[in-house]
Amino acid sequence: MMNKKTSIIFFCTICLLGSASVSQAQEGFWSWLFSVKRMKEVAPMTDKTYLEECGSCHFAYQAGLLPEGSLRKLLDAKALEDHFGENAELDEDPRKHILTLLVSKSADKSWYKRSRKIMSSLDKDENPLRITEIPYLKDKHEEVKEEVVKTSEKVKSLSYCNKCHQRAEMASFDDDTVVIPDHGTWTW
């Protein structure tokens, strides 16, 4: 017969294992669990095709900032014909490659801490097309006054992550790396 403490530990372990879908997370639950850094940010994007195709027009956002449903909508061949007012059509092979890559690193398949927080801020079937629509990211930026961003010649919108987050390309969005152009280091 198990004592109360052992029962609680056993129950928590079963809950933890039951809620951790190892097959869904690209990093793997066990490597995440025993990681020293616990993968604080989001998975970095290093794929050459993705960086060249998407990064040639805008900041190459990390896939871990959006759920799979959002990424599938954004990379739909028809949707790319009018990608936020621009024609971003891709040949079928690179489009499929990029879609597969992004889906494999999407927020709902990631054990990275910031991706998990993004997912917990969204309703189950919510698939925003813009990262600026994600409740978690809205909350993280609520202290940044809109006029500070819009009056900066270099920023203009919160969608230009890399304009203020100096290490955005390395998938680091820590508060201590924020420098708002025309305004200086941001203090929270």
N, C-alpha and C positions, 0 to 999 in steps of 0.2 A: 504494500500500500504506500502510495506517495504521500509525503507530507505537503503542507500547504505551499511552502516556498518552492518546492520542486514542481508542484502542479502549476504554479503561476509561471515559472520559467518555461516549462514544457508548453503551456498554452501560448505564451508570447512567441516562442520559437515557431510553433505551428502556424500562428497568424502571420508572422514575418515571412516564412517560407511560402505560405499560401498566397500572400499578396504580392510576392515578388515573382513576376513572370520572367524567368531567366531567358526564355526564348524571344521575348519582346525587346529586350534591351541590348543594344549593340555592344556595350562595354562588358556586359555580364555582371550579374548580381554579386557574385563572390569577389570578383576583382574590385568592384565598387566598394563592397562592405569592408574589405581589408586594405583599401587604399589609404595612404597617409593623408593626402589632400582631400579625399572624399569627393574629388572632381567637383569643385565648387561652382564653376562657371557653366559653359556649354561646350559641346564638342567642337574643336576647331575644324575649319574647312581647308583641306589641302589639295583636293582634287584639281588637277590642271585644267581639265575641260570645264568644270564648273567655274573656276576662278576666271578663266578666259572669256567664256560665253556670258556669264552673268555679271562678272566684275568689270567688264569693259564698259558697261552703262551706269552701274551704281555699285554701292558697297555690296560686296558678296556676303549677304547675311548668313549667319550660321543656321543650319537646319533646325537645331535645337531651340530656336526661338519661336517655332510654329509647330502645331500638331500636323500629323500626316494628312488629315482632311484638307487643311489649308494649302499644303504644298501640292496636293493632287489638283486642287482647283487652279492654283497659280500656274502649274506646269501643263495644264490641259492645252492641247494644240490650238484649239479655237480661242481659248482665253489669251494665249500669247499674241494673237493678232491685235488685241487691244489691251496691252499690259500697262495699266495706269496711264492711258493716253498715248502710249508708244507701241509701235509694232516691234515685238520681240520674238518673232517667229524663229524657230530653230529647225534644222533638218531633223528628221525622225530619229536617227541613231543617237546624236548628241542629246536630244530631248529625253529619250528613254533612259539614257545613261544618267543624266542629271536627275531625273525623277527618281530613279532607283536609289541613287546615292542619297538624295535629300530625305526620302522616305525612311531609309535605314538609319538616319541620324536625327529623325524628327523628335520633337519634345516628348511625345508620348511613348517613344521607344528608348529614351535615354535615362540613364541613372544620374546624369549630371544634376547637381543641386538646383541650379537656376532653371533648367528645363523642367524639373519636377515642380518647382514653384509656379512656373508658367501654367503647367497643366492643372495644378490644383486651383488656379484662379479662374479657369474656364468651366463652363457647364459641359456636361458629357458630350453633347453633339455640336458644340460651338466650334466653328472653324473660321476665325477671322482671316481676312486677306491681308491685313496690315498689322505689323507688330505694334503699331501705335494704338491699336484697338484692344490689346490684351490687358485685362484688369491689373495683373501683377506689375506690368511695365508702366501702366498709367500711374499706379500708386508710387512706384519708385521715382517717378518724375514729377510728382505733384508739387514739390517745393520749387521746381524750376518754373519761374514765371514765364508765361507765353511770350510776353514782349521781349524778354531777354534773348530767347531763341530767334524770334522773328526779326529782331532788329540787328542781329548779327549777319553781316553780308555773307559769311561763309557757311552758316548753318541753315537758317530759314525754316527748318522743320525738325521735329524730333525723329523723323525717319532717317536722318543722316547721322547714324550712330557714331561713325568714325570721325566725325567733325569735332565731337567733344570727348568721347572715350578714346584716349590716346592709344590704348592697346586693343581696340576692337578687332583688328585683323587677327590678333592672337587669341580671340575669343575671351578676352578679359574685360569685364564691364564694371570693375570695382569702383566705388565712389572716389577713392583716392587717385584715380587716373583721369579724372575729369578736368578738362580745361576748356572753358567755353570761349571760342574765338571772339575777340573784341570785348571780352568781359573778364578773362583771367581764370585762375583756379577757382573751382566751385567749392564752397564750404557748406556742408549740410547743417 
